[in-house]
Amino acid sequence: MVRPTEDITDALKRQQLQRLGIPGDHEAAFEQDHLIPLQLGGAPADAANLWPEPRHSADGWNANRKDGLERALNRKVCSGKLALAEAQQAIAQDWTAAYTRFVQVPRQDAEAAARARGLTGGSSSEGWYRSVDGSLVHGPTTAADEDDDYGLVMALCRDGTQSYSHNRRGTCSGHLGVLHWQ
């Protein structure tokens, strides 16, 4: 599939923002995104599959976070852990709910996984921290599995550890910075 050219997507974005009542001088605050991403079989140039997505938002539900979900769903589909139709339906219906379901590890699940691996004492969450968006994520590890009980690896730190952070701010800061984003 070929991504449509920017002149096509920019014109569509301007039309959609105008319909939403968003002034033209705010256009740069949005990116034209595929609701069902191309990597999951989304239609490249279908206006019904393209929408102006906020680059930043006060609640943290923005383009960067959706990109993380797209990568997670693609990995799950390609590894056979999730059916393509289920991934497409989940992201199209409510991508924030899909993010919570497929990417963000719920606190009780994260703590249970940590205890099962002997990483905590009792009910504490040693080895885990609250990300700037409030989600509970495991600290960087040297785990080889990119999709284990800790959640999805989002970055490779320069010291070789893997980060599960759900936010780019501060990721790998104690590990010589980010070498590569997944």
Backbone as CSV, one residue per row, in Angstrom:
resi,resn,N_x,N_y,N_z,CA_x,CA_y,CA_z,C_x,C_y,C_z
1,MET,0.842,-1.184,0.000,0.000,0.000,0.000,0.881,1.239,0.000
2,VAL,0.429,2.236,-0.698,1.181,3.471,-0.807,0.452,4.566,-0.039
3,ARG,1.200,5.222,0.825,0.657,6.344,1.591,0.328,7.482,0.627
4,PRO,-0.831,8.129,0.786,-1.158,9.251,-0.097,-0.181,10.411,0.109
5,THR,-0.017,11.217,-0.901,0.912,12.349,-0.811,0.398,13.386,0.180
6,GLU,1.326,14.186,0.692,0.960,15.205,1.685,-0.003,16.240,1.131
7,ASP,0.087,16.559,-0.157,-0.853,17.549,-0.689,-2.291,17.035,-0.606
8,ILE,-2.471,15.732,-0.764,-3.809,15.141,-0.634,-4.237,15.116,0.833
9,THR,-3.372,14.618,1.717,-3.762,14.507,3.136,-3.881,15.885,3.797
10,ASP,-3.032,16.837,3.409,-3.133,18.183,3.990,-4.436,18.865,3.588
11,ALA,-4.847,18.705,2.334,-6.110,19.295,1.881,-7.284,18.671,2.634
12,LEU,-7.246,17.358,2.791,-8.307,16.671,3.525,-8.318,17.117,4.986
13,LYS,-7.126,17.240,5.589,-7.042,17.681,6.988,-7.660,19.070,7.148
14,ARG,-7.359,19.990,6.223,-7.936,21.342,6.302,-9.460,21.285,6.234
15,GLN,-9.997,20.457,5.325,-11.454,20.312,5.210,-12.056,19.757,6.493
16,GLN,-11.432,18.720,7.046,-11.959,18.093,8.257,-11.886,19.045,9.454
17,LEU,-10.791,19.775,9.585,-10.668,20.730,10.692,-11.702,21.841,10.559
18,GLN,-11.937,22.289,9.332,-12.940,23.321,9.102,-14.322,22.826,9.520
19,ARG,-14.655,21.574,9.159,-15.945,20.991,9.565,-16.073,20.883,11.079
20,LEU,-14.929,20.675,11.768,-14.934,20.582,13.233,-14.918,21.950,13.902
21,GLY,-14.803,23.008,13.094,-14.785,24.361,13.635,-13.439,24.770,14.211
22,ILE,-12.377,24.106,13.791,-11.031,24.407,14.289,-10.365,25.360,13.308
23,PRO,-9.910,26.538,13.792,-9.320,27.539,12.908,-8.082,27.015,12.172
24,GLY,-7.869,27.518,10.968,-6.762,27.098,10.131,-5.399,27.316,10.745
25,ASP,-5.269,28.320,11.629,-3.959,28.565,12.239,-3.601,27.505,13.288
26,HIS,-4.495,26.576,13.553,-4.223,25.468,14.480,-3.878,24.173,13.742
27,GLU,-3.770,24.245,12.427,-3.544,23.058,11.600,-2.301,22.277,12.014
28,ALA,-1.231,22.969,12.394,0.023,22.295,12.752,-0.107,21.471,14.037
29,ALA,-1.138,21.712,14.812,-1.335,20.975,16.061,-1.928,19.587,15.809
30,PHE,-2.208,19.270,14.542,-2.814,17.991,14.182,-1.992,17.310,13.101
31,GLU,-2.021,15.995,13.115,-1.443,15.244,11.998,-2.555,14.411,11.392
32,GLN,-2.517,14.257,10.096,-3.521,13.443,9.423,-3.130,11.987,9.624
33,ASP,-3.982,11.226,10.293,-3.646,9.870,10.679,-4.664,8.891,10.111
34,HIS,-4.196,7.669,9.912,-5.087,6.593,9.496,-5.713,5.981,10.738
35,LEU,-7.029,5.935,10.780,-7.711,5.315,11.915,-7.269,3.863,12.031
36,ILE,-7.419,3.106,10.955,-6.839,1.763,10.892,-5.523,1.947,10.146
37,PRO,-4.393,1.756,10.820,-3.099,2.048,10.204,-2.802,1.155,9.005
38,LEU,-1.943,1.659,8.145,-1.560,0.906,6.952,-0.962,-0.443,7.328
39,GLN,-0.193,-0.493,8.426,0.446,-1.746,8.828,-0.556,-2.796,9.305
40,LEU,-1.829,-2.377,9.479,-2.892,-3.325,9.826,-3.927,-3.416,8.716
41,GLY,-3.532,-3.011,7.501,-4.408,-3.151,6.354,-5.386,-2.022,6.139
42,GLY,-5.162,-0.867,6.778,-6.051,0.276,6.598,-5.973,0.844,5.188
43,ALA,-7.086,1.396,4.723,-7.141,1.978,3.380,-6.302,3.258,3.342
44,PRO,-5.319,3.334,2.441,-4.380,4.452,2.439,-4.994,5.814,2.146
45,ALA,-5.889,5.890,1.161,-6.383,7.195,0.734,-7.870,7.395,0.983
46,ASP,-8.507,6.493,1.695,-9.941,6.595,1.969,-10.180,7.668,3.028
47,ALA,-10.943,8.696,2.672,-11.211,9.795,3.604,-11.873,9.304,4.889
48,ALA,-12.608,8.207,4.808,-13.249,7.659,6.008,-12.231,7.028,6.957
49,ASN,-11.022,6.743,6.465,-9.979,6.147,7.299,-8.934,7.182,7.720
50,LEU,-9.115,8.425,7.343,-8.166,9.490,7.693,-8.856,10.508,8.586
51,TRP,-8.154,10.960,9.605,-8.728,11.936,10.539,-7.618,12.802,11.121
52,PRO,-7.951,14.047,11.495,-6.948,14.920,12.109,-6.766,14.556,13.582
53,GLU,-5.603,14.039,13.895,-5.307,13.575,15.251,-4.441,14.606,15.967
54,PRO,-4.768,14.965,17.215,-3.940,15.931,17.954,-2.524,15.397,18.172
55,ARG,-1.540,16.265,17.934,-0.151,15.888,18.198,0.123,15.878,19.707
56,HIS,-0.555,16.731,20.438,-0.390,16.834,21.892,-1.776,17.019,22.498
57,SER,-1.952,16.526,23.698,-3.206,16.743,24.410,-2.935,16.714,25.901
58,ALA,-3.747,17.439,26.636,-3.562,17.537,28.085,-3.722,16.177,28.757
59,ASP,-4.577,15.322,28.217,-4.818,14.020,28.850,-3.863,12.932,28.370
60,GLY,-2.950,13.257,27.438,-1.959,12.290,26.991,-2.396,11.374,25.857
61,TRP,-3.669,11.457,25.441,-4.140,10.619,24.331,-3.867,11.377,23.043
62,ASN,-2.724,11.100,22.425,-2.288,11.856,21.271,-1.640,10.946,20.228
63,ALA,-1.086,11.560,19.196,-0.518,10.821,18.073,0.589,9.864,18.503
64,ASN,1.477,10.289,19.390,2.567,9.412,19.823,2.041,8.165,20.518
65,ARG,1.051,8.340,21.358,0.513,7.189,22.074,-0.188,6.228,21.110
66,LYS,-0.928,6.769,20.144,-1.599,5.900,19.175,-0.561,5.153,18.334
67,ASP,0.557,5.804,18.013,1.625,5.124,17.273,2.135,3.905,18.043
68,GLY,2.245,4.023,19.366,2.662,2.888,20.190,1.667,1.742,20.116
69,LEU,0.391,2.079,20.112,-0.647,1.053,19.979,-0.544,0.373,18.620
70,GLU,-0.335,1.149,17.574,-0.229,0.579,16.231,0.921,-0.427,16.157
71,ARG,2.068,-0.078,16.746,3.208,-1.001,16.758,2.884,-2.264,17.551
72,ALA,2.223,-2.087,18.698,1.872,-3.235,19.538,0.918,-4.177,18.812
73,LEU,-0.106,-3.623,18.181,-1.061,-4.463,17.465,-0.393,-5.163,16.286
74,ASN,0.466,-4.457,15.569,1.176,-5.062,14.447,2.012,-6.252,14.912
75,ARG,2.722,-6.101,16.021,3.533,-7.206,16.550,2.672,-8.391,16.948
76,LYS,1.542,-8.099,17.590,0.668,-9.182,18.026,0.061,-9.921,16.830
77,VAL,-0.331,-9.181,15.795,-0.889,-9.807,14.600,0.185,-10.625,13.893
78,CYS,1.358,-10.041,13.700,2.434,-10.738,12.974,2.944,-11.968,13.723
79,SER,2.847,-11.960,15.041,3.300,-13.114,15.820,2.202,-14.168,15.988
80,GLY,1.010,-13.872,15.474,-0.091,-14.824,15.572,-0.830,-14.780,16.902
81,LYS,-0.519,-13.788,17.749,-1.165,-13.685,19.058,-2.515,-12.967,18.996
82,LEU,-2.813,-12.347,17.840,-4.057,-11.586,17.695,-4.492,-11.656,16.234
83,ALA,-5.782,-11.868,16.016,-6.309,-11.906,14.647,-6.343,-10.492,14.075
84,LEU,-6.032,-10.365,12.795,-6.017,-9.060,12.133,-7.365,-8.362,12.268
85,ALA,-8.457,-9.066,12.050,-9.790,-8.467,12.136,-10.060,-7.921,13.534
86,GLU,-9.607,-8.645,14.563,-9.807,-8.174,15.941,-8.998,-6.906,16.203
87,ALA,-7.766,-6.854,15.693,-6.938,-5.664,15.856,-7.564,-4.468,15.151
88,GLN,-8.035,-4.675,13.926,-8.666,-3.588,13.176,-9.916,-3.077,13.880
89,GLN,-10.734,-3.983,14.357,-11.969,-3.599,15.037,-11.661,-2.845,16.332
90,ALA,-10.692,-3.322,17.087,-10.359,-2.679,18.366,-9.877,-1.249,18.165
91,ILE,-8.994,-1.032,17.205,-8.452,0.307,17.007,-9.486,1.236,16.375
92,ALA,-10.358,0.713,15.523,-11.376,1.541,14.871,-12.496,1.939,15.830
93,GLN,-12.879,1.039,16.737,-13.985,1.327,17.647,-13.610,2.349,18.712
94,ASP,-12.477,2.150,19.371,-12.046,3.048,20.447,-10.565,2.800,20.700
95,TRP,-9.726,3.587,20.053,-8.297,3.299,20.139,-7.754,3.505,21.550
96,THR,-8.361,4.369,22.354,-7.859,4.546,23.723,-8.151,3.307,24.565
97,ALA,-9.319,2.700,24.368,-9.631,1.446,25.070,-8.716,0.330,24.575
98,ALA,-8.430,0.317,23.273,-7.520,-0.694,22.725,-6.127,-0.526,23.316
99,TYR,-5.694,0.710,23.510,-4.389,0.961,24.113,-4.342,0.365,25.523
100,THR,-5.374,0.652,26.289,-5.431,0.135,27.656,-5.450,-1.392,27.650
101,ARG,-6.132,-1.980,26.699,-6.245,-3.443,26.629,-4.957,-4.117,26.152
102,PHE,-4.312,-3.549,25.136,-3.201,-4.249,24.497,-1.806,-3.732,24.856
103,VAL,-1.704,-2.525,25.389,-0.391,-1.951,25.659,-0.156,-1.714,27.138
104,GLN,-1.033,-0.983,27.767,-0.841,-0.617,29.163,-1.176,-1.789,30.065
105,VAL,-0.241,-2.167,30.879,-0.455,-3.279,31.795,-1.195,-2.753,33.019
106,PRO,-2.408,-3.244,33.310,-3.119,-2.779,34.503,-2.285,-3.035,35.759
107,ARG,-2.374,-2.148,36.738,-1.543,-2.205,37.939,-1.577,-3.586,38.604
108,GLN,-2.770,-4.145,38.793,-2.834,-5.438,39.486,-2.142,-6.523,38.675
109,ASP,-2.260,-6.471,37.332,-1.582,-7.451,36.496,-0.078,-7.243,36.539
110,ALA,0.358,-5.986,36.525,1.785,-5.682,36.559,2.399,-6.150,37.879
111,GLU,1.719,-5.883,38.981,2.248,-6.294,40.275,2.249,-7.811,40.406
112,ALA,1.214,-8.472,39.884,1.170,-9.935,39.933,2.304,-10.533,39.104
113,ALA,2.563,-9.954,37.937,3.657,-10.440,37.090,4.998,-10.242,37.787
114,ALA,5.152,-9.103,38.446,6.410,-8.829,39.148,6.605,-9.817,40.296
115,ARG,5.540,-10.091,41.062,5.639,-11.043,42.169,5.948,-12.444,41.658
116,ALA,5.305,-12.832,40.544,5.533,-14.170,39.983,6.980,-14.354,39.537
117,ARG,7.625,-13.293,39.155,9.022,-13.367,38.726,9.986,-13.113,39.882
118,GLY,9.418,-12.949,41.092,10.267,-12.734,42.260,10.900,-11.357,42.292
119,LEU,10.261,-10.394,41.642,10.844,-9.057,41.556,10.357,-8.117,42.642
120,THR,9.418,-8.546,43.443,8.907,-7.671,44.491,8.869,-8.427,45.801
121,GLY,8.785,-7.674,46.851,8.578,-8.264,48.163,7.142,-8.054,48.565
122,GLY,6.372,-9.102,48.682,4.972,-8.976,49.078,4.177,-8.220,48.041
123,SER,3.429,-7.195,48.495,2.559,-6.475,47.576,3.170,-5.163,47.103
124,SER,4.446,-4.925,47.392,5.053,-3.677,46.922,5.239,-3.737,45.420
125,SER,5.508,-2.601,44.822,5.723,-2.605,43.380,7.157,-2.214,43.064
126,GLU,8.086,-2.812,43.788,9.509,-2.599,43.551,9.840,-3.014,42.127
127,GLY,10.607,-2.199,41.432,10.933,-2.478,40.043,9.950,-1.859,39.068
128,TRP,8.888,-1.293,39.582,7.858,-0.649,38.764,7.809,0.823,39.133
129,TYR,7.336,1.659,38.232,7.191,3.076,38.538,5.991,3.646,37.799
130,ARG,5.536,4.803,38.259,4.433,5.497,37.605,5.014,6.399,36.532
131,SER,4.579,6.196,35.307,4.997,7.027,34.187,4.369,8.413,34.336
132,VAL,4.864,9.392,33.573,4.317,10.744,33.670,2.840,10.789,33.316
133,ASP,2.339,9.783,32.569,0.917,9.753,32.239,0.098,8.994,33.286
134,GLY,0.748,8.546,34.358,0.044,7.870,35.441,-0.013,6.358,35.319
135,SER,0.436,5.807,34.200,0.397,4.359,34.030,1.538,3.709,34.805
136,LEU,1.334,2.472,35.221,2.355,1.715,35.927,3.154,0.926,34.907
137,VAL,4.459,1.150,34.869,5.314,0.439,33.925,6.506,-0.140,34.660
138,HIS,7.031,-1.221,34.118,8.208,-1.835,34.704,9.426,-1.017,34.319
139,GLY,10.388,-0.943,35.219,11.640,-0.263,34.916,12.392,-1.003,33.831
140,PRO,13.371,-0.349,33.207,14.124,-1.006,32.137,14.716,-2.333,32.583
141,THR,14.737,-3.290,31.654,15.254,-4.627,31.925,16.163,-5.055,30.779
142,THR,16.775,-6.181,30.955,17.545,-6.772,29.867,16.794,-7.964,29.295
143,ALA,15.486,-8.038,29.546,14.662,-9.155,29.064,14.738,-9.254,27.550
144,ALA,14.778,-10.484,27.055,14.879,-10.697,25.616,13.511,-10.649,24.934
145,ASP,12.450,-10.941,25.680,11.117,-11.005,25.094,10.536,-9.605,24.967
146,GLU,10.152,-9.193,23.772,9.629,-7.855,23.547,8.153,-7.728,23.896
147,ASP,7.497,-8.782,24.256,6.069,-8.716,24.544,5.755,-9.705,25.664
148,ASP,6.270,-9.408,26.855,6.099,-10.334,27.969,5.137,-9.764,29.001
149,ASP,5.186,-10.272,30.212,4.274,-9.838,31.261,4.461,-8.388,31.679
150,TYR,5.541,-7.763,31.284,5.775,-6.372,31.661,5.055,-5.395,30.744
151,GLY,4.617,-5.826,29.594,4.032,-4.935,28.606,4.922,-4.888,27.380
152,LEU,4.684,-3.946,26.531,5.407,-3.846,25.276,6.670,-3.009,25.438
153,VAL,7.797,-3.518,24.954,9.036,-2.751,24.956,8.861,-1.603,23.978
154,MET,9.108,-0.389,24.435,8.916,0.784,23.594,10.228,1.375,23.099
155,ALA,11.334,1.139,23.826,12.613,1.731,23.430,13.764,0.850,23.874
156,LEU,14.865,0.941,23.141,16.108,0.306,23.534,17.020,1.413,24.036
157,CYS,17.469,1.281,25.287,18.354,2.283,25.875,19.786,2.069,25.370
158,ARG,20.594,3.117,25.442,21.977,3.038,24.949,22.827,2.037,25.722
159,ASP,22.434,1.703,26.961,23.218,0.733,27.732,22.749,-0.710,27.491
160,GLY,21.825,-0.900,26.536,21.373,-2.244,26.187,20.106,-2.688,26.896
161,THR,19.621,-1.922,27.863,18.371,-2.295,28.527,17.187,-1.889,27.654
162,GLN,16.030,-2.450,27.987,14.805,-2.157,27.256,13.864,-1.386,28.162
163,SER,13.187,-0.372,27.611,12.266,0.450,28.387,10.825,0.149,28.004
164,TYR,9.965,0.129,29.004,8.539,-0.109,28.815,7.745,1.184,28.976
165,SER,8.423,2.308,29.020,7.784,3.599,29.251,6.699,3.868,28.227
166,HIS,5.610,4.485,28.666,4.514,4.840,27.765,4.631,6.289,27.324
167,ASN,5.698,6.964,27.719,5.874,8.369,27.383,7.337,8.606,27.042
168,ARG,7.606,9.401,26.054,8.986,9.627,25.630,9.769,10.485,26.620
169,ARG,9.089,11.315,27.366,9.785,12.211,28.292,10.455,11.413,29.409
170,GLY,11.769,11.488,29.471,12.529,10.835,30.524,12.879,9.383,30.260
171,THR,12.388,8.831,29.180,12.667,7.421,28.886,14.166,7.197,28.733
172,CYS,14.687,6.181,29.395,16.106,5.782,29.361,17.036,6.861,29.918
173,SER,16.504,7.825,30.652,17.350,8.915,31.155,18.431,8.402,32.101
174,GLY,18.173,7.335,32.815,19.180,6.751,33.688,19.988,5.660,33.011
175,HIS,19.798,5.508,31.710,20.446,4.429,30.965,21.123,4.972,29.698
176,LEU,21.684,6.152,29.799,22.458,6.799,28.733,21.600,7.285,27.567
177,GLY,20.292,7.359,27.731,19.404,7.858,26.690,18.891,6.766,25.776
178,VAL,18.007,7.153,24.857,17.381,6.218,23.934,18.287,5.973,22.730
179,LEU,18.524,4.715,22.440,19.264,4.339,21.240,18.314,4.186,20.068
180,HIS,17.151,3.529,20.330,16.214,3.228,19.248,14.799,3.137,19.811
181,TRP,13.831,3.770,19.147,12.418,3.612,19.497,11.866,2.451,18.702
182,GLN,11.063,1.612,19.353,10.471,0.438,18.689,9.363,0.876,17.773
